[in-house]
Amino acid sequence: MSGTRSPSRKAPATDGRWPVWKLAILLYPATALAVAINLFLAGLVLHGLGFSVISPITALWWCLPLGAPASWLAGRWVRGLMDEADR
């Protein structure tokens, strides 16, 4: 048989490198909970300055949308560490 072969469907498209979006999805639970903890603690600090308290449930609700950019940044950071380790 002559001609070119099509690439294997089982071969990784990234040559074994984890893309940032996969790392971000993997890290989302940890980063979202870290955002929730930081929001709650920031609410305690702000309460000492005269503002209203942020309840733990409110912090958990706010961590859902705010966890996405945090996990993207964490994914970029981990990807950079992985690239540095490969050098």
PDB file as gemmi writes it, atoms N, CA and C in Angstrom:
CRYST1    1.000    1.000    1.000  90.00  90.00  90.00 P 1                      
ATOM      1  N   MET A   1       0.830  -1.167   0.000  1.00  0.00           N  
ATOM      2  CA  MET A   1       0.000   0.000   0.000  1.00  0.00           C  
ATOM      3  C   MET A   1       0.884   1.242   0.000  1.00  0.00           C  
ATOM      4  N   SER A   2       0.623   2.156  -0.881  1.00  0.00           N  
ATOM      5  CA  SER A   2       1.422   3.373  -0.936  1.00  0.00           C  
ATOM      6  C   SER A   2       0.560   4.563  -0.532  1.00  0.00           C  
ATOM      7  N   GLY A   3       1.204   5.668  -0.320  1.00  0.00           N  
ATOM      8  CA  GLY A   3       0.474   6.863   0.092  1.00  0.00           C  
ATOM      9  C   GLY A   3       0.800   7.220   1.525  1.00  0.00           C  
ATOM     10  N   THR A   4       0.080   8.180   2.018  1.00  0.00           N  
ATOM     11  CA  THR A   4       0.320   8.622   3.393  1.00  0.00           C  
ATOM     12  C   THR A   4      -0.691   7.977   4.320  1.00  0.00           C  
ATOM     13  N   ARG A   5      -0.271   7.737   5.499  1.00  0.00           N  
ATOM     14  CA  ARG A   5      -1.156   7.162   6.509  1.00  0.00           C  
ATOM     15  C   ARG A   5      -1.769   8.287   7.316  1.00  0.00           C  
ATOM     16  N   SER A   6      -2.991   8.102   7.694  1.00  0.00           N  
ATOM     17  CA  SER A   6      -3.625   9.091   8.558  1.00  0.00           C  
ATOM     18  C   SER A   6      -3.099   8.908   9.974  1.00  0.00           C  
ATOM     19  N   PRO A   7      -3.089   9.977  10.748  1.00  0.00           N  
ATOM     20  CA  PRO A   7      -2.588   9.846  12.124  1.00  0.00           C  
ATOM     21  C   PRO A   7      -3.491   8.928  12.948  1.00  0.00           C  
ATOM     22  N   SER A   8      -2.879   8.263  13.869  1.00  0.00           N  
ATOM     23  CA  SER A   8      -3.619   7.358  14.740  1.00  0.00           C  
ATOM     24  C   SER A   8      -4.580   8.143  15.623  1.00  0.00           C  
ATOM     25  N   ARG A   9      -5.747   7.598  15.837  1.00  0.00           N  
ATOM     26  CA  ARG A   9      -6.710   8.255  16.716  1.00  0.00           C  
ATOM     27  C   ARG A   9      -6.317   8.115  18.182  1.00  0.00           C  
ATOM     28  N   LYS A  10      -5.426   7.193  18.464  1.00  0.00           N  
ATOM     29  CA  LYS A  10      -5.024   6.974  19.852  1.00  0.00           C  
ATOM     30  C   LYS A  10      -3.804   7.797  20.237  1.00  0.00           C  
ATOM     31  N   ALA A  11      -3.154   8.410  19.281  1.00  0.00           N  
ATOM     32  CA  ALA A  11      -1.968   9.204  19.583  1.00  0.00           C  
ATOM     33  C   ALA A  11      -2.384  10.519  20.229  1.00  0.00           C  
ATOM     34  N   PRO A  12      -1.696  10.938  21.279  1.00  0.00           N  
ATOM     35  CA  PRO A  12      -2.068  12.200  21.927  1.00  0.00           C  
ATOM     36  C   PRO A  12      -1.794  13.379  21.003  1.00  0.00           C  
ATOM     37  N   ALA A  13      -2.717  14.328  20.974  1.00  0.00           N  
ATOM     38  CA  ALA A  13      -2.565  15.496  20.117  1.00  0.00           C  
ATOM     39  C   ALA A  13      -1.556  16.490  20.677  1.00  0.00           C  
ATOM     40  N   THR A  14      -1.239  16.385  21.931  1.00  0.00           N  
ATOM     41  CA  THR A  14      -0.337  17.355  22.569  1.00  0.00           C  
ATOM     42  C   THR A  14       1.040  16.779  22.850  1.00  0.00           C  
ATOM     43  N   ASP A  15       1.363  15.641  22.283  1.00  0.00           N  
ATOM     44  CA  ASP A  15       2.666  15.003  22.493  1.00  0.00           C  
ATOM     45  C   ASP A  15       2.964  14.756  23.961  1.00  0.00           C  
ATOM     46  N   GLY A  16       1.980  14.356  24.719  1.00  0.00           N  
ATOM     47  CA  GLY A  16       2.165  14.032  26.118  1.00  0.00           C  
ATOM     48  C   GLY A  16       2.062  15.211  27.061  1.00  0.00           C  
ATOM     49  N   ARG A  17       1.872  16.428  26.541  1.00  0.00           N  
ATOM     50  CA  ARG A  17       1.749  17.610  27.391  1.00  0.00           C  
ATOM     51  C   ARG A  17       0.298  17.791  27.795  1.00  0.00           C  
ATOM     52  N   TRP A  18       0.085  18.149  29.032  1.00  0.00           N  
ATOM     53  CA  TRP A  18      -1.258  18.458  29.510  1.00  0.00           C  
ATOM     54  C   TRP A  18      -1.591  19.877  29.110  1.00  0.00           C  
ATOM     55  N   PRO A  19      -2.675  20.105  28.407  1.00  0.00           N  
ATOM     56  CA  PRO A  19      -3.054  21.495  28.105  1.00  0.00           C  
ATOM     57  C   PRO A  19      -3.586  22.201  29.345  1.00  0.00           C  
ATOM     58  N   VAL A  20      -3.547  23.521  29.302  1.00  0.00           N  
ATOM     59  CA  VAL A  20      -3.946  24.327  30.459  1.00  0.00           C  
ATOM     60  C   VAL A  20      -5.402  24.077  30.819  1.00  0.00           C  
ATOM     61  N   TRP A  21      -6.274  23.908  29.829  1.00  0.00           N  
ATOM     62  CA  TRP A  21      -7.698  23.734  30.136  1.00  0.00           C  
ATOM     63  C   TRP A  21      -7.952  22.436  30.886  1.00  0.00           C  
ATOM     64  N   LYS A  22      -7.202  21.379  30.578  1.00  0.00           N  
ATOM     65  CA  LYS A  22      -7.368  20.128  31.326  1.00  0.00           C  
ATOM     66  C   LYS A  22      -6.861  20.277  32.753  1.00  0.00           C  
ATOM     67  N   LEU A  23      -5.743  20.970  32.916  1.00  0.00           N  
ATOM     68  CA  LEU A  23      -5.228  21.212  34.255  1.00  0.00           C  
ATOM     69  C   LEU A  23      -6.199  22.068  35.054  1.00  0.00           C  
ATOM     70  N   ALA A  24      -6.826  23.062  34.387  1.00  0.00           N  
ATOM     71  CA  ALA A  24      -7.780  23.926  35.071  1.00  0.00           C  
ATOM     72  C   ALA A  24      -8.993  23.140  35.542  1.00  0.00           C  
ATOM     73  N   ILE A  25      -9.489  22.238  34.716  1.00  0.00           N  
ATOM     74  CA  ILE A  25     -10.635  21.396  35.117  1.00  0.00           C  
ATOM     75  C   ILE A  25     -10.250  20.500  36.286  1.00  0.00           C  
ATOM     76  N   LEU A  26      -9.060  19.947  36.233  1.00  0.00           N  
ATOM     77  CA  LEU A  26      -8.596  19.072  37.300  1.00  0.00           C  
ATOM     78  C   LEU A  26      -8.417  19.823  38.615  1.00  0.00           C  
ATOM     79  N   LEU A  27      -7.970  21.072  38.534  1.00  0.00           N  
ATOM     80  CA  LEU A  27      -7.687  21.861  39.730  1.00  0.00           C  
ATOM     81  C   LEU A  27      -8.877  22.663  40.230  1.00  0.00           C  
ATOM     82  N   TYR A  28      -9.995  22.680  39.481  1.00  0.00           N  
ATOM     83  CA  TYR A  28     -11.135  23.517  39.849  1.00  0.00           C  
ATOM     84  C   TYR A  28     -11.660  23.258  41.262  1.00  0.00           C  
ATOM     85  N   PRO A  29     -11.878  22.000  41.691  1.00  0.00           N  
ATOM     86  CA  PRO A  29     -12.403  21.814  43.060  1.00  0.00           C  
ATOM     87  C   PRO A  29     -11.506  22.423  44.136  1.00  0.00           C  
ATOM     88  N   ALA A  30     -10.211  22.242  44.018  1.00  0.00           N  
ATOM     89  CA  ALA A  30      -9.298  22.772  45.035  1.00  0.00           C  
ATOM     90  C   ALA A  30      -9.246  24.294  44.993  1.00  0.00           C  
ATOM     91  N   THR A  31      -9.209  24.865  43.788  1.00  0.00           N  
ATOM     92  CA  THR A  31      -9.120  26.322  43.705  1.00  0.00           C  
ATOM     93  C   THR A  31     -10.437  26.985  44.102  1.00  0.00           C  
ATOM     94  N   ALA A  32     -11.567  26.371  43.766  1.00  0.00           N  
ATOM     95  CA  ALA A  32     -12.857  26.953  44.159  1.00  0.00           C  
ATOM     96  C   ALA A  32     -12.999  26.959  45.679  1.00  0.00           C  
ATOM     97  N   LEU A  33     -12.582  25.884  46.336  1.00  0.00           N  
ATOM     98  CA  LEU A  33     -12.656  25.861  47.800  1.00  0.00           C  
ATOM     99  C   LEU A  33     -11.675  26.845  48.427  1.00  0.00           C  
ATOM    100  N   ALA A  34     -10.511  27.022  47.799  1.00  0.00           N  
ATOM    101  CA  ALA A  34      -9.567  28.024  48.305  1.00  0.00           C  
ATOM    102  C   ALA A  34     -10.154  29.429  48.170  1.00  0.00           C  
ATOM    103  N   VAL A  35     -10.866  29.682  47.070  1.00  0.00           N  
ATOM    104  CA  VAL A  35     -11.528  30.979  46.895  1.00  0.00           C  
ATOM    105  C   VAL A  35     -12.593  31.166  47.966  1.00  0.00           C  
ATOM    106  N   ALA A  36     -13.360  30.117  48.266  1.00  0.00           N  
ATOM    107  CA  ALA A  36     -14.409  30.209  49.293  1.00  0.00           C  
ATOM    108  C   ALA A  36     -13.807  30.524  50.657  1.00  0.00           C  
ATOM    109  N   ILE A  37     -12.730  29.861  50.993  1.00  0.00           N  
ATOM    110  CA  ILE A  37     -12.079  30.110  52.285  1.00  0.00           C  
ATOM    111  C   ILE A  37     -11.566  31.544  52.351  1.00  0.00           C  
ATOM    112  N   ASN A  38     -10.945  32.004  51.268  1.00  0.00           N  
ATOM    113  CA  ASN A  38     -10.421  33.375  51.256  1.00  0.00           C  
ATOM    114  C   ASN A  38     -11.541  34.407  51.317  1.00  0.00           C  
ATOM    115  N   LEU A  39     -12.661  34.153  50.642  1.00  0.00           N  
ATOM    116  CA  LEU A  39     -13.797  35.072  50.724  1.00  0.00           C  
ATOM    117  C   LEU A  39     -14.344  35.151  52.142  1.00  0.00           C  
ATOM    118  N   PHE A  40     -14.484  33.999  52.786  1.00  0.00           N  
ATOM    119  CA  PHE A  40     -15.007  33.968  54.153  1.00  0.00           C  
ATOM    120  C   PHE A  40     -14.073  34.708  55.106  1.00  0.00           C  
ATOM    121  N   LEU A  41     -12.772  34.456  54.983  1.00  0.00           N  
ATOM    122  CA  LEU A  41     -11.814  35.124  55.860  1.00  0.00           C  
ATOM    123  C   LEU A  41     -11.730  36.621  55.570  1.00  0.00           C  
ATOM    124  N   ALA A  42     -11.857  37.002  54.299  1.00  0.00           N  
ATOM    125  CA  ALA A  42     -11.900  38.427  53.970  1.00  0.00           C  
ATOM    126  C   ALA A  42     -13.138  39.073  54.583  1.00  0.00           C  
ATOM    127  N   GLY A  43     -14.255  38.320  54.611  1.00  0.00           N  
ATOM    128  CA  GLY A  43     -15.459  38.831  55.257  1.00  0.00           C  
ATOM    129  C   GLY A  43     -15.271  39.042  56.744  1.00  0.00           C  
ATOM    130  N   LEU A  44     -14.503  38.164  57.381  1.00  0.00           N  
ATOM    131  CA  LEU A  44     -14.228  38.340  58.809  1.00  0.00           C  
ATOM    132  C   LEU A  44     -13.363  39.567  59.057  1.00  0.00           C  
ATOM    133  N   VAL A  45     -12.378  39.790  58.188  1.00  0.00           N  
ATOM    134  CA  VAL A  45     -11.521  40.968  58.329  1.00  0.00           C  
ATOM    135  C   VAL A  45     -12.341  42.237  58.106  1.00  0.00           C  
ATOM    136  N   LEU A  46     -13.189  42.216  57.074  1.00  0.00           N  
ATOM    137  CA  LEU A  46     -14.010  43.389  56.784  1.00  0.00           C  
ATOM    138  C   LEU A  46     -15.048  43.636  57.879  1.00  0.00           C  
ATOM    139  N   HIS A  47     -15.486  42.581  58.556  1.00  0.00           N  
ATOM    140  CA  HIS A  47     -16.421  42.749  59.670  1.00  0.00           C  
ATOM    141  C   HIS A  47     -15.755  43.535  60.802  1.00  0.00           C  
ATOM    142  N   GLY A  48     -14.490  43.302  60.991  1.00  0.00           N  
ATOM    143  CA  GLY A  48     -13.752  44.061  61.996  1.00  0.00           C  
ATOM    144  C   GLY A  48     -13.632  45.538  61.640  1.00  0.00           C  
ATOM    145  N   LEU A  49     -13.786  45.848  60.351  1.00  0.00           N  
ATOM    146  CA  LEU A  49     -13.719  47.240  59.896  1.00  0.00           C  
ATOM    147  C   LEU A  49     -15.099  47.883  59.784  1.00  0.00           C  
ATOM    148  N   GLY A  50     -16.141  47.147  60.180  1.00  0.00           N  
ATOM    149  CA  GLY A  50     -17.472  47.724  60.208  1.00  0.00           C  
ATOM    150  C   GLY A  50     -18.408  47.271  59.099  1.00  0.00           C  
ATOM    151  N   PHE A  51     -17.964  46.397  58.204  1.00  0.00           N  
ATOM    152  CA  PHE A  51     -18.834  45.909  57.135  1.00  0.00           C  
ATOM    153  C   PHE A  51     -19.638  44.707  57.623  1.00  0.00           C  
ATOM    154  N   SER A  52     -20.608  44.261  56.824  1.00  0.00           N  
ATOM    155  CA  SER A  52     -21.414  43.108  57.223  1.00  0.00           C  
ATOM    156  C   SER A  52     -20.628  41.811  57.011  1.00  0.00           C  
ATOM    157  N   VAL A  53     -21.064  40.764  57.678  1.00  0.00           N  
ATOM    158  CA  VAL A  53     -20.380  39.474  57.646  1.00  0.00           C  
ATOM    159  C   VAL A  53     -20.765  38.715  56.379  1.00  0.00           C  
ATOM    160  N   ILE A  54     -19.799  38.020  55.791  1.00  0.00           N  
ATOM    161  CA  ILE A  54     -20.070  37.099  54.688  1.00  0.00           C  
ATOM    162  C   ILE A  54     -20.221  35.712  55.306  1.00  0.00           C  
ATOM    163  N   SER A  55     -21.386  35.116  55.138  1.00  0.00           N  
ATOM    164  CA  SER A  55     -21.608  33.786  55.716  1.00  0.00           C  
ATOM    165  C   SER A  55     -20.847  32.725  54.915  1.00  0.00           C  
ATOM    166  N   PRO A  56     -20.581  31.566  55.515  1.00  0.00           N  
ATOM    167  CA  PRO A  56     -19.898  30.502  54.776  1.00  0.00           C  
ATOM    168  C   PRO A  56     -20.690  30.048  53.542  1.00  0.00           C  
ATOM    169  N   ILE A  57     -22.012  30.023  53.641  1.00  0.00           N  
ATOM    170  CA  ILE A  57     -22.830  29.608  52.497  1.00  0.00           C  
ATOM    171  C   ILE A  57     -22.718  30.623  51.360  1.00  0.00           C  
ATOM    172  N   THR A  58     -22.723  31.902  51.696  1.00  0.00           N  
ATOM    173  CA  THR A  58     -22.559  32.945  50.675  1.00  0.00           C  
ATOM    174  C   THR A  58     -21.187  32.836  50.016  1.00  0.00           C  
ATOM    175  N   ALA A  59     -20.173  32.558  50.803  1.00  0.00           N  
ATOM    176  CA  ALA A  59     -18.824  32.386  50.248  1.00  0.00           C  
ATOM    177  C   ALA A  59     -18.779  31.184  49.312  1.00  0.00           C  
ATOM    178  N   LEU A  60     -19.487  30.102  49.665  1.00  0.00           N  
ATOM    179  CA  LEU A  60     -19.530  28.936  48.780  1.00  0.00           C  
ATOM    180  C   LEU A  60     -20.249  29.245  47.479  1.00  0.00           C  
ATOM    181  N   TRP A  61     -21.328  30.028  47.534  1.00  0.00           N  
ATOM    182  CA  TRP A  61     -22.028  30.394  46.303  1.00  0.00           C  
ATOM    183  C   TRP A  61     -21.161  31.276  45.418  1.00  0.00           C  
ATOM    184  N   TRP A  62     -20.442  32.218  46.016  1.00  0.00           N  
ATOM    185  CA  TRP A  62     -19.592  33.106  45.236  1.00  0.00           C  
ATOM    186  C   TRP A  62     -18.358  32.403  44.687  1.00  0.00           C  
ATOM    187  N   CYS A  63     -17.936  31.314  45.324  1.00  0.00           N  
ATOM    188  CA  CYS A  63     -16.738  30.626  44.842  1.00  0.00           C  
ATOM    189  C   CYS A  63     -17.002  29.865  43.545  1.00  0.00           C  
ATOM    190  N   LEU A  64     -18.255  29.556  43.245  1.00  0.00           N  
ATOM    191  CA  LEU A  64     -18.547  28.808  42.015  1.00  0.00           C  
ATOM    192  C   LEU A  64     -18.134  29.589  40.760  1.00  0.00           C  
ATOM    193  N   PRO A  65     -18.577  30.843  40.584  1.00  0.00           N  
ATOM    194  CA  PRO A  65     -18.095  31.561  39.391  1.00  0.00           C  
ATOM    195  C   PRO A  65     -16.666  32.086  39.535  1.00  0.00           C  
ATOM    196  N   LEU A  66     -16.265  32.451  40.745  1.00  0.00           N  
ATOM    197  CA  LEU A  66     -14.920  33.003  40.935  1.00  0.00           C  
ATOM    198  C   LEU A  66     -13.838  31.927  40.920  1.00  0.00           C  
ATOM    199  N   GLY A  67     -14.230  30.666  41.062  1.00  0.00           N  
ATOM    200  CA  GLY A  67     -13.255  29.583  41.020  1.00  0.00           C  
ATOM    201  C   GLY A  67     -12.731  29.313  39.625  1.00  0.00           C  
ATOM    202  N   ALA A  68     -13.504  29.664  38.594  1.00  0.00           N  
ATOM    203  CA  ALA A  68     -13.079  29.396  37.214  1.00  0.00           C  
ATOM    204  C   ALA A  68     -11.827  30.189  36.827  1.00  0.00           C  
ATOM    205  N   PRO A  69     -11.791  31.517  37.016  1.00  0.00           N  
ATOM    206  CA  PRO A  69     -10.541  32.209  36.677  1.00  0.00           C  
ATOM    207  C   PRO A  69      -9.385  31.808  37.584  1.00  0.00           C  
ATOM    208  N   ALA A  70      -9.689  31.490  38.828  1.00  0.00           N  
ATOM    209  CA  ALA A  70      -8.622  31.049  39.737  1.00  0.00           C  
ATOM    210  C   ALA A  70      -8.041  29.715  39.277  1.00  0.00           C  
ATOM    211  N   SER A  71      -8.889  28.805  38.821  1.00  0.00           N  
ATOM    212  CA  SER A  71      -8.378  27.513  38.356  1.00  0.00           C  
ATOM    213  C   SER A  71      -7.629  27.664  37.037  1.00  0.00           C  
ATOM    214  N   TRP A  72      -8.052  28.608  36.184  1.00  0.00           N  
ATOM    215  CA  TRP A  72      -7.311  28.862  34.944  1.00  0.00           C  
ATOM    216  C   TRP A  72      -5.904  29.367  35.266  1.00  0.00           C  
ATOM    217  N   LEU A  73      -5.804  30.292  36.212  1.00  0.00           N  
ATOM    218  CA  LEU A  73      -4.486  30.793  36.615  1.00  0.00           C  
ATOM    219  C   LEU A  73      -3.645  29.696  37.254  1.00  0.00           C  
ATOM    220  N   ALA A  74      -4.267  28.853  38.057  1.00  0.00           N  
ATOM    221  CA  ALA A  74      -3.528  27.740  38.666  1.00  0.00           C  
ATOM    222  C   ALA A  74      -3.067  26.754  37.597  1.00  0.00           C  
ATOM    223  N   GLY A  75      -3.904  26.514  36.593  1.00  0.00           N  
ATOM    224  CA  GLY A  75      -3.514  25.633  35.488  1.00  0.00           C  
ATOM    225  C   GLY A  75      -2.341  26.188  34.704  1.00  0.00           C  
ATOM    226  N   ARG A  76      -2.346  27.508  34.457  1.00  0.00           N  
ATOM    227  CA  ARG A  76      -1.218  28.134  33.763  1.00  0.00           C  
ATOM    228  C   ARG A  76       0.055  28.034  34.596  1.00  0.00           C  
ATOM    229  N   TRP A  77      -0.087  28.213  35.905  1.00  0.00           N  
ATOM    230  CA  TRP A  77       1.070  28.132  36.799  1.00  0.00           C  
ATOM    231  C   TRP A  77       1.643  26.709  36.800  1.00  0.00           C  
ATOM    232  N   VAL A  78       0.765  25.709  36.923  1.00  0.00           N  
ATOM    233  CA  VAL A  78       1.225  24.314  36.936  1.00  0.00           C  
ATOM    234  C   VAL A  78       1.830  23.941  35.584  1.00  0.00           C  
ATOM    235  N   ARG A  79       1.225  24.404  34.472  1.00  0.00           N  
ATOM    236  CA  ARG A  79       1.782  24.125  33.142  1.00  0.00           C  
ATOM    237  C   ARG A  79       3.188  24.712  33.027  1.00  0.00           C  
ATOM    238  N   GLY A  80       3.394  25.915  33.568  1.00  0.00           N  
ATOM    239  CA  GLY A  80       4.729  26.513  33.562  1.00  0.00           C  
ATOM    240  C   GLY A  80       5.723  25.714  34.388  1.00  0.00           C  
ATOM    241  N   LEU A  81       5.269  25.220  35.541  1.00  0.00           N  
ATOM    242  CA  LEU A  81       6.158  24.375  36.356  1.00  0.00           C  
ATOM    243  C   LEU A  81       6.505  23.077  35.640  1.00  0.00           C  
ATOM    244  N   MET A  82       5.522  22.504  34.936  1.00  0.00           N  
ATOM    245  CA  MET A  82       5.780  21.269  34.201  1.00  0.00           C  
ATOM    246  C   MET A  82       6.738  21.511  33.036  1.00  0.00           C  
ATOM    247  N   ASP A  83       6.590  22.645  32.344  1.00  0.00           N  
ATOM    248  CA  ASP A  83       7.512  22.978  31.269  1.00  0.00           C  
ATOM    249  C   ASP A  83       8.924  23.211  31.790  1.00  0.00           C  
ATOM    250  N   GLU A  84       9.022  23.875  32.941  1.00  0.00           N  
ATOM    251  CA  GLU A  84      10.332  24.106  33.540  1.00  0.00           C  
ATOM    252  C   GLU A  84      10.982  22.791  33.969  1.00  0.00           C  
ATOM    253  N   ALA A  85      10.184  21.859  34.460  1.00  0.00           N  
ATOM    254  CA  ALA A  85      10.737  20.569  34.879  1.00  0.00           C  
ATOM    255  C   ALA A  85      11.205  19.747  33.677  1.00  0.00           C  
ATOM    256  N   ASP A  86      10.577  19.951  32.513  1.00  0.00           N  
ATOM    257  CA  ASP A  86      10.973  19.216  31.318  1.00  0.00           C  
ATOM    258  C   ASP A  86      12.280  19.723  30.720  1.00  0.00           C  
ATOM    259  N   ARG A  87      12.636  20.979  31.048  1.00  0.00           N  
ATOM    260  CA  ARG A  87      13.881  21.529  30.486  1.00  0.00           C  
ATOM    261  C   ARG A  87      15.092  20.983  31.159  1.00  0.00           C  
TER     262      ARG A  87                                                      
END                                                                             
